[in-house]
Structures are given as C-alpha cells and as structure tokens.
Amino acid sequence: MIYIKDTYATKTGELWDCGLSDLLKEVIANIDTSQVDAVYVGNMLGGVLNEQLNLGAKVATIIGRNLPVVRVEAACASGGVAVNQAWQALKAGFYSNVLVIGVEKMTDFSNEEVARALAMAADNTTEFNNGVTFPALHALVAQAYLNKYNLAPAVLDAVSVRSHQKAFADDKAQFHKKITEDDVRASAMVTSPLKLYHCSPISDGAAAIVLSTEQTDLELAASVTLASREFALADRSDLTSFAVVQEAVAKLDLSELEIVEVHDCFVIAEIIALEDLGIMRKGQGWQEPEHVKVNVRGGLKAGGHAIGATGVKQMVTLAEEMRTHQYQLGLAHNVGGVGAQVALNLIKKR
Ligand code: COA
C-alpha cells in the first residue's frame, strides 16, 4: 500500500519576489528529502514562459544529490498525473519514498503571453491555431450547459460567491475577499457568459507531497489517469459532461466520499465536475452538495491556480483537512485542458 508522509504548499498568488527556482527551494526546504529515492515534478509552462526546461537537474541541484527526477506535463493536470506516476512507481516496487512537486510561475508575463501559453493545452490544429483562449473554450461549455438545462447565467454566480467565502480564512489562498452575487454580476465580461469572477486567476505557487511504502495515517488508496480520445471540443457530441472523467470515475468506489477538491478553473468546470463525479444530478451541479464538502479552501477559483502545482496542492489540502478533521475518504479531481486529461487521486484515512 502507498501512504502520504510530508506535505507542504507555498502561498498561491502573485508572488512577485519569487521565481521558479525560489518556489522549488521553498517546497524542498520544507520537506524531509533525506529518504527520497526519486522525484516527479508537475509543471506545464517552464519551457514556454520561464525558459527553463530540464527541471530534473534544477530539482536535483536544490536537493543536493544525484537522483532520478522526471518532469510530467499534462497541462493543468500535470500535478495530479505526477502523483499518479509516483504512485505507480511505488506500487511497482521501484522505490520506497517518492517526492512529488507541482510548480508554476506565471505572473512575470503579460496576460497575452500567459493566455497564449495556456492555449497550447488546446488542440493546436483546430483550436490554438484559430486563436481560442481557455476562457473562450469554457464559455462554449458554459453556454451549452445553460442551453441544455434551460438555466439563466445567474446560476453561475453563487458558485463563485461560495468559493471566495471558503478562501477567505486560508492565508495561503490568492484572494481574501468575500463577494456577493451582485459583485459577480457587476464584474467585467471576459468571454460571454463568463465574467471575471467566474474565472480562476493567473497564479504562482508550488506544492509537495512525499508518497511512501511506510505506513502513515493516510493511504493513497487509488489513482487513475486517462487522456481523452476526443481532444478538441469539435470532436465531442456533448459539451456538458467530460466522457474521459466519467470513465475514470467508474474505476473508483466514491459512495463513501466525504471531501473533494474539484478542478474549478472556471465555475462551469466545478458544476460539470460535481455531475461527472456523481455528487450532483445532471443539471443541478450549480447547487451546493449537502453530503460532500467541496473545495473547502476556495478551490482554484479563489484559492488560485498555479497550473502545474494545482493537482499536488489539492493533495496537500486534502491531507491537511483529513488529518485535522474526521473525514475518512477524500478525492482530488484534477483536469487538463477542457476535459482532455484527468487524474483522480483517492485518499483513505487508516
Ligand atoms: N477572479 C477574481 N479576481 C480576479 C481574477 C479572477 N479570476 N483575475 C484577476 N482578478 C482581480 C485582480 O486581483 C485585480 O484586482 P485589483 O484591481 O483589486 O488588484 C483585478 O481583478 C484586475 O486584475 P488583472 O490581472 O488586470 O485581470 P485581467 O483582466 O488581466 O485577467 C482574467 C482576468 C480572468 C482574464 C485572468 O485571470 C485569466 O485569464 N484567468 C483564466 C486563467 C486560465 O485560463 N487558466 C487556465 C484554466 S484551464
């Protein structure tokens, strides 16, 4: 069995005085790396924005010894897929302790540069080359959802208000601002029907977790990752759920789930996630579930979304919450592209 040992996350936000190396140094300084046999690093934009590839050597240099380090890129699911790769390597018996890091430095660049870099997570033949942005792709999904269930755009607003409310008390979250539905309505239109407060922000941050064969109080009980055979939105018959996520979910028993971190890069993504996970009925994912705690620290929307760090930060959040509260079963749901890759990591308290 595979267990969770140390965890650590930096603040997520506009960390102007931190570069990519500083973020890596901070997480490594706060984790015991003495027993670590290998490292997996989730990162999407190091090459495109930071002009830093070969993150393996960067990480080994900071740790201060030669060891296997593998960079994993799966767009916004880079962190969750890195967790999966570490879990597989431990399961296969190659290692006893594996460090997983997620890291991203996005805020030293213009919004145009970041939007272009992020759009590389879309299909470059049909989407990126035609100038789409991630907010625009999610706006298509949001519009399809509202049309299918005959809902007004206002149903999106409460989802954002809840996220900002939950992030308020987390000193590592990007936003500490309670908002109302009126604030959401009054915020700038980004790409109809999505307004500013329907979007996650551009963020810096890093997170780390040590997975081990040595028993602890938390088991990484299951880990599933899948890439979609329908990359581009134009390949799909239905935009209101993500088939690849549903296929991954079918591999897990989530009937006793108590706490979940869902990939809410836009509020519509949270709505679809809750439906794909079977937590809410179709057409009702915009309401707050009663039986499962969702994104208790504000998720990506208000906690921040430092792309490659997100899937690992979700694990840190769940581990901390499960260690301090009575939750027995928790799930991290990390998605890359618009439902194009998924990593589901299931944590059980022993
Ligand atoms: N939610 C709430 N507030 C936000 C915000 C967000 N998503 N993004 C920025 N803000 C705030 C800023 O803190 C700033 O507040 P201040 O004036 O009090 O300091 C203000 O809004 C303007 O910030 P700015 O950075 O100029 O916003 P922007 O208009 O340039 O960018 C978005 C806003 C929504 C376009 C940008 O955050 C974005 O592209 N988000 C999506 C990122 C994405 O696609 N990620 C991948 C997901 S798959």
Boltz pocket constraint, residues with backbone or C-beta under 6 A from the ligand:
constraints:
  - pocket:
      binder: B
      contacts: [[A, 76], [A, 111], [A, 115], [A, 118], [A, 134], [A, 135], [A, 190], [A, 195], [A, 196], [A, 197], [A, 198], [A, 199], [A, 200], [A, 201], [A, 202], [A, 265], [A, 301], [A, 305], [A, 337]]
      max_distance: 6.0
